[in-house]
Amino acid sequence: MITAPPARPVFVLGCPRSGTTLLQLMLHAHPRIALPPENRFVLPAYERRLGFGDLARRENRAALAAWLTRRPETRFHELGVDPDAVAARVTDGPPTLGSALAVPLRAYAERHGKVRWGDKRPAYALHVTEILRLFPDAQFVHLVRDGRDCVASLLGVDWWHAGFHEAVATWAQVMDTTRRHARRLPPDSWHELRYEDLLADPEPVLRALCAYLGEEYDPAMTAPHLLADVAVPARKTWHRNTHGAPDAARSGTWRHRLTPDQVRLCEAAFGDRLARAGYEPSGAVRPDPADLLRYRKVSALRRAAHARRRLRDAGTRLREHGPVAAREDARTESTAP
């Protein structure tokens, strides 16, 4: 058993289609770090935590373990770990939700011979507060991509059904939310990097990332495509680019993927966010006022929905059965070699 201080969990987040899967593979290529495919159990478990009852009771931990490991909706099966072993560890483990959720993620790391675990999901960008409640010592890595490219990429995948204005509003909301966390969290808890820099010259970007994580840089991190068959489920055909070497030509594709009207709306909606993140506006003229008004309505609805979720969460906290944070003995590094 490693006796060094527990390694902090790593959470990768960003706008959808910002390159978080590429960064997941780069981190997974590190000899000490494992980042699994996206799951659907961390946030859903947190949101329905009252339904699991008091986890000080063993039978409730057993029910939570079954919810985690037996339901296809959690995507637990994509971790490739033994559900019975994980269920037993959750049932016999510490009585907090964070401790339970750490078990399958740590088991995934052990499966790959790694001593440090993490998780990746773009949606975490809007749920940093919840992740910190579960894992107070989490280290966050925010991957930023040109908002125009994120919008163009979202419009090109078959699972995005929300439309153009929703895509624009998503990037703007993620940038505003993560900027607040970047200001509030200490430097050893929040690190930001740009997708375009990662493609153009990955080594110095990854060296800086490793320094932030307190890890030694490993050259294998610059060849993430070698792990795509292992860490990216085959059903995710929209991640086909991860099976090839990083290519700087993936940057700036919005120039031929978005219409002039879409570019105008993007740049008007994003305001100074693009320049603040280091991206050059094209200088497009103002969009049609009706189009801009439609975007503002969509954006307002998104932000109002998020505010309602925050209020519901505040009410739920008053009824929690006990602490939700992972206990230190549940966050310790695995025994993998």
VENPE-V48173 format. One record per residue. RES is the residue in one letter. SS is DSSP state (a for helix, b for strand, c for the rest). BURIAL is + if it has 16 or more other ideal C-beta (glycine too) atoms within 10 Angstrom, else -. Layout:
BEGIN
RES_SS_BURIAL ; RES_SS_BURIAL
END
This chain:
BEGIN
M_c_- ; I_c_- ; T_c_- ; A_c_- ; P_c_- ; P_c_- ; A_c_+ ; R_c_+ ; P_c_+ ; V_b_+ ; F_b_+ ; V_b_+ ; L_b_+ ; G_b_+ ; C_c_+ ; P_c_+ ; R_c_+ ; S_c_+ ; G_c_+ ; T_a_+ ; T_a_+ ; L_a_+ ; L_a_+ ; Q_a_+ ; L_a_+ ; M_a_+ ; L_a_+ ; H_a_+ ; A_c_+ ; H_c_+ ; P_c_- ; R_c_+ ; I_b_+ ; A_b_+ ; L_b_+ ; P_c_+ ; P_c_+ ; E_c_+ ; N_c_+ ; R_c_+ ; F_c_+ ; V_a_+ ; L_a_+ ; P_a_- ; A_a_+ ; Y_a_+ ; E_a_- ; R_c_- ; R_a_+ ; L_a_- ; G_a_- ; F_a_+ ; G_c_- ; D_c_- ; L_c_+ ; A_c_- ; R_c_- ; R_a_- ; E_a_- ; N_a_+ ; R_a_+ ; A_a_- ; A_a_+ ; L_a_+ ; A_a_+ ; A_a_- ; W_a_+ ; L_a_+ ; T_a_+ ; R_a_- ; R_c_- ; P_a_- ; E_a_- ; T_a_+ ; R_c_- ; F_a_+ ; H_a_- ; E_a_+ ; L_a_+ ; G_c_- ; V_c_+ ; D_c_- ; P_a_+ ; D_a_- ; A_a_- ; V_a_+ ; A_a_+ ; A_a_- ; R_a_+ ; V_a_+ ; T_a_+ ; D_c_- ; G_c_+ ; P_c_+ ; P_c_+ ; T_c_+ ; L_a_+ ; G_a_+ ; S_a_+ ; A_a_+ ; L_a_+ ; A_a_+ ; V_a_+ ; P_a_+ ; L_a_+ ; R_a_+ ; A_a_+ ; Y_a_+ ; A_a_+ ; E_a_+ ; R_a_+ ; H_c_+ ; G_c_- ; K_c_+ ; V_c_+ ; R_b_+ ; W_b_+ ; G_b_+ ; D_b_+ ; K_b_+ ; R_c_+ ; P_a_+ ; A_a_- ; Y_a_+ ; A_a_+ ; L_a_+ ; H_c_+ ; V_a_+ ; T_a_- ; E_a_+ ; I_a_+ ; L_a_+ ; R_a_+ ; L_a_+ ; F_c_+ ; P_c_- ; D_c_+ ; A_c_+ ; Q_b_+ ; F_b_+ ; V_b_+ ; H_b_+ ; L_b_+ ; V_b_+ ; R_c_+ ; D_c_+ ; G_a_+ ; R_a_+ ; D_a_+ ; C_a_+ ; V_a_+ ; A_a_+ ; S_a_+ ; L_a_+ ; L_a_+ ; G_c_- ; V_c_- ; D_c_- ; W_c_- ; W_c_+ ; H_c_- ; A_c_- ; G_c_- ; F_a_+ ; H_a_+ ; E_a_+ ; A_a_+ ; V_a_+ ; A_a_+ ; T_a_+ ; W_a_+ ; A_a_+ ; Q_a_+ ; V_a_+ ; M_a_+ ; D_a_- ; T_a_+ ; T_a_+ ; R_a_- ; R_a_- ; H_a_+ ; A_a_+ ; R_a_- ; R_a_- ; L_c_+ ; P_c_- ; P_c_- ; D_c_- ; S_c_+ ; W_b_+ ; H_b_+ ; E_b_+ ; L_b_+ ; R_b_+ ; Y_a_+ ; E_a_+ ; D_a_+ ; L_a_+ ; L_a_+ ; A_a_- ; D_c_- ; P_a_+ ; E_a_- ; P_a_- ; V_a_+ ; L_a_+ ; R_a_- ; A_a_- ; L_a_+ ; C_a_+ ; A_a_- ; Y_a_+ ; L_a_+ ; G_c_- ; E_c_+ ; E_c_- ; Y_c_+ ; D_c_- ; P_a_- ; A_a_- ; M_a_+ ; T_a_+ ; A_c_- ; P_a_+ ; H_a_+ ; L_a_- ; L_a_+ ; A_a_+ ; D_a_- ; V_a_- ; A_a_+ ; V_c_+ ; P_c_- ; A_c_- ; R_c_- ; K_c_+ ; T_a_- ; W_a_- ; H_a_+ ; R_a_- ; N_a_+ ; T_a_+ ; H_a_- ; G_c_- ; A_c_- ; P_c_+ ; D_c_- ; A_a_- ; A_a_- ; R_a_+ ; S_c_+ ; G_c_+ ; T_c_- ; W_a_+ ; R_a_- ; H_a_- ; R_a_+ ; L_c_+ ; T_c_- ; P_a_- ; D_a_- ; Q_a_+ ; V_a_+ ; R_a_+ ; L_a_+ ; C_a_+ ; E_a_+ ; A_a_+ ; A_a_+ ; F_a_+ ; G_c_- ; D_c_- ; R_a_+ ; L_a_+ ; A_a_- ; R_a_- ; A_c_+ ; G_c_- ; Y_c_+ ; E_c_- ; P_c_- ; S_c_- ; G_c_- ; A_c_- ; V_c_- ; R_c_- ; P_c_+ ; D_c_- ; P_a_- ; A_a_- ; D_a_+ ; L_a_+ ; L_a_- ; R_a_+ ; Y_a_+ ; R_a_- ; K_a_- ; V_a_+ ; S_a_+ ; A_a_- ; L_a_- ; R_a_+ ; R_a_- ; A_a_- ; A_a_- ; H_a_- ; A_a_- ; R_a_- ; R_a_- ; R_a_- ; L_a_- ; R_a_- ; D_a_- ; A_a_- ; G_a_- ; T_a_- ; R_a_- ; L_c_- ; R_c_- ; E_c_- ; H_c_+ ; G_c_- ; P_c_- ; V_c_+ ; A_c_+ ; A_c_+ ; R_c_- ; E_a_- ; D_a_- ; A_a_+ ; R_a_+ ; T_c_+ ; E_c_+ ; S_c_+ ; T_c_- ; A_c_+ ; P_c_-
END
